[in-house]
C-alpha cells in the first residue's frame, strides 16, 4: 500500500463514530424500548420466522414456490 492509500476508509469509520446512532431492532419490542430509554432512535421491525419457525412447514411452502 502506498502512502496515504486506505486513509479514506479510516476517515469514513471515524466519521461514523461521530454520527447519530439508529438501532434496528428485530427482536422483542422490550429490547428496543430499553434502547429508546437511552434517547437513541429505534426502528422496530415486526419480523417472524416463516411458518412460525416450523421447518417442515417451511420446507413445504418452499417446495410450493411460495418462499
C-alpha positions, 0 to 999 in steps of 0.5 A: 500500500502506498502512502496515504492509500486506505486513509479514506476508509479510516476517515469514513469509520471515524466519521461514523463514530461521530454520527447519530446512532439508529438501532434496528431492532428485530427482536422483542419490542422490550429490547428496543424500548430499553434502547429508546430509554437511552434517547437513541432512535429505534426502528422496530421491525415486526419480523417472524420466522416463516411458518412460525419457525416450523421447518417442515412447514417451511420446507413445504411452502418452499417446495410450493414456490411460495418462499 
